[in-house]
Amino acid sequence: MVSLGQFPDGSTYKEITPSGYVEGAQMFKSGGRYYLMWSEGGWTGPDYSVSYAIADSPTGPFTELDKVLAQDAAVARGSGHNSVLNVPGTDVWYIVYHRRPLSETDGNHRQLAYDRMVFNPDGTIQRVTMRVKDNFADGNAYGWRTYGGTWTAAGGRYTATQSLGGKALLDTNFGNFTYDADVTVTAGNGDAGLLFRVTQPAVGVDSYRGYYAGISPAGRVVLGRAANSWTQLGSATVAGGSHRLRVTAIGPQISVYVDDLVTPKISVTDSTFASGATGVRVFNAAAAFDNVAVGAPVGAGTNLALGRPATGSAPCVASEGPEKAVNGSVTGGNTDKFCSVAPGAWLQVDLGAARAVTRFEVAHAGAGGEAAAYNTRAFTISVSADGVTWTQAVAVSGNTLGETTHPVSGVSARYVRLAVGTPTQTTDGATRVYELRVFG
């Protein structure tokens, strides 16, 4: 006879399956509390993701707190079915999961990935950022696709033999970003460097649509764009043939840094290409590349709205007030936003004094991990010196993006107001703004 134990309430088992559960349940313990993770959505679709809950007992109750991992339209889709790892004796955690490359059409084709998982002081988990990095220490170039030239990953570097325009690209789709890499020209009189916002790549010298920043042993860094022919946008002098190269692109503003990652060698404004793949290229040169990393833009000015007093229309709930849109975070979960169901919802920030403004950035629902259908479709941004008389600086209609960037010139403001015309892509009437950033 087999006897089953009972809980104090007389039951022999507890149902702890959370709402939205599909597969991939995992439980672990940290800080004396129990964490339950599971995957939601369909693994072949865009809504596949990992959610979590915390309880003081392994039997719950477990109520979903937030998503830990969701697709990133710049990096990969189908992210889920995870496990977690803790480095023994440390508070360093990793999440291991599968994800699908952006251009992959087979929903069942998934690749293994891992990223850092960070706990907040209160025990909640920050949303995981899918990283794009390669130091080639493993001796392979998985994820890179080449177009001309001969490419080899060995000795901790990605090398290309001399060719006229050999390219290697990652399956990414970045618009705003900072892109870093070590670039060494090893032979030839040409140049080598970074490709970005690339579409329609093919074998050939200028057979792609996108931008290129390269260095040459002759002491020059160059920035230009290609669309089956080359257009130079800027150049500067540099010394030597081995450099740390950085490109930061925010909307039409593109800056190229060489070794000194504070002061750009080249800064231009060009809006020809908005987004696309990242990669590396050689032109009449052989080169080696290492420590490639692409992520959110950095070193792009001071956010004048960060932590400043904010007001707005009535929030959806008290925890989703205007202050959430100026706290500098989009990773704190679904309540880390300003939300309002008021018709004509508005959000206003006091910068404290009149300041020169160079651009606005708005992080919509998608930036916080919510569905793209909730991204703000139509809105305006206005400025004022006294909070009474307003001048419209930005007007947007038909937006579908999770992050929008709005460069301006000749704008001064103490007060900045975002007014929403159409809050979502659907009939949903809630405005969701994770961050309103003002740069000067």
N, C-alpha and C positions, 0 to 999 in steps of 0.2 A: 504494500500500500504506500502510495506517495502522498505526503501531506504538504499542503501549501500554507505558508504563514499568512497572517492577516494584519492589515493596518488597524490602528485604534478605532477607526469607524466601522470595522467589520468587513471591509472590502479586501479582495485578494490581489487586485492590481489597480493601477492608476492610469487613466488616459491623460497623457500630457501632449498629445499631438497639437501643434499650434495651427491657427488659422492660416491658410495659404500654403501649408506644407505640401511639397511634391516628393522630395527624395533627399538622400544624403545627410541624414541626421548624425550629429556628433555632439557629445557632451564632454566637457572638461571642467576642471576645478582650478580657480585662481583666486587668491586673496580670501579664501574661506567661503567662496560663493560658487554656485554651479552655473555654467554657461551652456546653453543649448543652441546649436546652430543647425540650419537646414537650408535647402535650396527651394526656391519658388519659381514659378513660371515654367515655360517649355524650353528645354535645352537647345532646340533648334531656332528659337525665336529671340527677339531683342530684350524680352523681359526676364530672362533667366538671371537669377541673382541669389545672394546669400543673405539671410536675415538671422537675427539672434535674439535671445531673451536671457534674463538672469533670474535666479531664484536662490533662496537659502537652503533648499532641499532638492535632491535629485528627482523628487516626484512633483516638483513645482509648488504652486502654479506658475506657469510660464506664459507671459504676455509679451508679444513682439515689441521690441524697443526701436529697432531701426534695421536698415540694411548695412551689412559690413562691406559688401562687394557688389558692384553692378557694372554693366557694360560702360565702356568709355568710347565714344564715337571717334576719338582720335587714335585709339590703340587697339581695341579688340572687342568682340561681342561674345555672347554666350558664356559669361564668366560664372562659374559655380561648381557644385559638387566638391566640396573642399575638405581639407583636414587642417589641423594646426600643429605647430611644433614650438616647443620652448627650449631654448638653450639652457641646459642644466646649470643651476646656480646663478642665473641671471633673470632679469625681467625682459629679456629679448624674446619676442615671439614672431613667428612667421605663419602666414596662411599659404597653403599649397592648394592649387585649384586648376581646373582646365578652362581654356578660353579658345575662341575661334578667331582666326585672322580675319581682318576686315573684308578682304576680297574673296574669301572662301565661300563657295556656294553650296557645298555639302554640309548640311547642318550637323551631321554626325562626325565630321572631322574636327577634332579638338586637340589642342596642344597643352602640355603640362607647363605650369608657371608657378612662381612663388613671389611673395612680396612681404615687406614688414607689416606687422599688425601692432598697433600702438593703443595702450589703454589710457584713458583719461584718469585724473586723480580720483574721481568718484566711482571708478570701476567700469564705466561704459567704454565702448570701443570706438575709436575714430574710424571713419570710413577709409577703406584701403584705396590708395592711389596705385593704379597699375603703372609700373615703371617701364621705361624704354631705355635699357642700358646694355652695353656689350663691351667687355674688356678683352675678349678673345682668349682668355686664359685657358678655356676648355679646348682650344685647338679646333673649333668648328665655327662655321658661319651660318648656322641655322637661322632662318628668318630673313636672310639677305637674298635678293634676286639681282643677278648681274645682267648688264646690257653692254657687251663689248669688253675687250680687255681680258686679261687673265688674273683672277683673284684667288688668294690663298690665305687661310687663317693658320698661322703657325708662330711659335715663339711669343705668344701674347700680343700679336699685332695682326691686322688685316692688311695684306699687301697687294698692290696692283703693279703689274709690269707696265712698261711705257706703252702708251697708246694714245690715239687721238680721240679722247672723249669717252673712255671706258667709265661705266657707271655701276654702282651697286646701291640698291634701294631697300629700305624696310617697308613693310606693309602697314603704313601709318597714314593718318590724315589730319595733320596739325594745321591750325590756323594761327593762333597766338601761342608763342612758345619761346623757350630759351634752349638752344642747341649747342652743346659743347663737344669738342673732340681734340685729341692730340694729332697733329698732322705733320709729317716729315716727308719732304721731297727727297727721294733717294737717287734719282737720275733724271737727266733731261733738262731742257731749258724752259719748259712750260710751267704749269702750276697744278696744284691739287687742293681740294677743299671740300666744302659741304654743299649739298643740294637740299633745297627745301621748297615746300609748297609745289611739289612736282606732280604732274599728271601726264598721261600719254607718253611714257618713256619708251624708247626704242634704241636700237643700235645706231650710232651715228654721232658726229661731233656735237651738234646742237639739237639732237632728236629728242626733245622733251619740251614740255611747257612748265616753266617754273624758274626759280632763282638759284644762283650759284655764287658762293664766296670762296675764293681760293688764294693761296699764297705761292710765291715763286722764290727760288733761290737767288734770283736777281735782286731781291729786296723790295717786293711789291705785294700788296694785298689788293684784290679786285673784287667788286660786286657787280653782278649784272643779271639779266634775265634772258631766257631763251624761249623761242617758239619756232623751232627749225631755222632760226638765225639768231645771232647774238646782239644784244644791246647792252652796252656798258652803262652802269648807273653811278659808279664811283670807284676811286682808287686811292691808295696811300702808300707811303714807304714803310718798310719794316726791315729788320736786319736778320739774316740767317735763313735757313731752310727748314727749321723745326720749331713748331709753335703750338701753343694752346689757342685754339680758335673758337670763338663764341659768336653765335648769331642770336639776336633777340628780335622777334617780330611781333608787333602789336598793331592789328589793323594794317594801315598802309605805312606805318613807321617801322623801318628796318635799320638795325644797327649791327655793325661788325666790330668785334673786339679781337685784339691779338695780344696774348700774354697778359696785358693789363686789362682785367675784366671789369674795370670801373669806368674808364674813359674810352669811348668808341673811336676806332680809327676812321670809320665811315658811318655816316647817318644819312639816310635818304627817305623820301616819301614816295611810295609807288604802290598803286592799288591794282595792278594788272592781274595778279594771282592772289586769291584769298586763302586757299588751303590746299593741302596735298601731302604727298609722301616726303619723307626725309631720307637722305642717303649721302654717299660720298662719290667723288669724281676725280679723274685725272685728265689733263689735257697736255699732250706732248711731254709727258713726264711719267716717271715711276714714283710710287709713294707708299708710305705705311701709315695706317690709322689705328688709333687706340683710344680707350676710355671714352667711348661714344655714349652720350646721354642726352635725351630729349625730355623736356618737361614744361611745367608752367613757366611763364615769363618771370624773370627776376631782374632786379636792378633797373626798374622801369619808372623811377620817380617816386614821389612821396604821396601816399594816399591821404589827402587832406580831410577826408570824411571819417577816417578811422577813429572810433571812440567818441565822436562828437555828438552833441545833443540832437536827437531825432524825434520828429513827431509825424503823425499820419492819420489816415482814416481809421475807423474802429477796427481792431484786429479780429481775426477769426476766433482766437482764444487769447487769454492774457499772456500766455507764454510765447506768443508769436507777434510781439509788438514791434514798433519801428526800430527800437534799439538793436534788434537782431540783424538788421540790414547794414549796420556799421560796426559790427564786432570783429570784423576781419576773418570770419570763418564761414565755410560752406560745408564743413565736414561733421558738424555736430548733430546730424540727424534731421528728421523731417520738421522739427520745431525750430531749427536754426535758421529761421527766415522771418520776414515780415509777410503776414498773410492778412488779407482783408476781402470780405465779400461785398463791401460797400460799392455801389455803382460809382464809376469815376474815381476809384481808389487813388490815393495820393500818399507820397512819402516825402518828407522835407528834412534837410540837414542844415544845421547852423555851423559854419566853418569857424566862427569866432571872430573873424575879421575879413575884410575884403582881400581876396587872394587871386592871383593870376591862375587860370585853369587852362590846361593843355589837352585834357581828354577826360571822358567819363567812361566808366565800365559798369555794366549791369550783369550780375549773376542771376539768371532766371531759374526756374524749377529744375531744369536739366542739370545745372551746375551742382545742385544739391543732391542729385541722384534720383529725382522724381522723373516721371514720364515726360518725354518731349512735348506731348500734347498739352502740357500745362505751362509751357514757355509763353511769356508775355508776347502777344502778337502785335499790338499797337500801343505806343506810348510817346510822350514828349518829356524833355528835360528842359527846365527853365531856370534862370538865374536872377538874383535880385541883390541889391545893396542894402535894402531896408526891410525886406520881407513883405512889402506892400506892392511895389511896382515890379512887374516881372517881364523878362525878355526871354523868348524861346530860343534855345541854343541847339536843340536836337529834336527832330521829329522822325519817328520810325513807324512804318506800317508794313504788315506782311512778314514780320520776323518769325523765324522758326527755331533759332539757335538758342542753346543754353547759356552762352556767354556772348555779350555784344560789346563792342568797343567803338567809341565815338570821339575821334580827334576833333578838336576845335582850335581856333586861333582868335586872338584879340578878345578873349572872354575873361571878365573879372566877376567874382561873386563872393558874397558872404553867405548867402542862402542859396541852396540848390533844391529844386522840387522836381520829383518824378511824378507825372500824372498818367494814369493808365486809361487808354481808350478801349482796347479789347484785351481782356486778361489772359485768355488761353486760345488754343487752336480749335477748341470745341465750344459747346454751350456752357461748360463749367464757368461759373462766375467769380471764382476766387482768384485774386491777384497773389502771386507768390514771387517775392524778391528776396533772394538769399544775401545779396550784397549790392549796395550802391557805392561805387568808388569814385572819388574825384581826385584827379592828379594835377599837380602843378610843379 
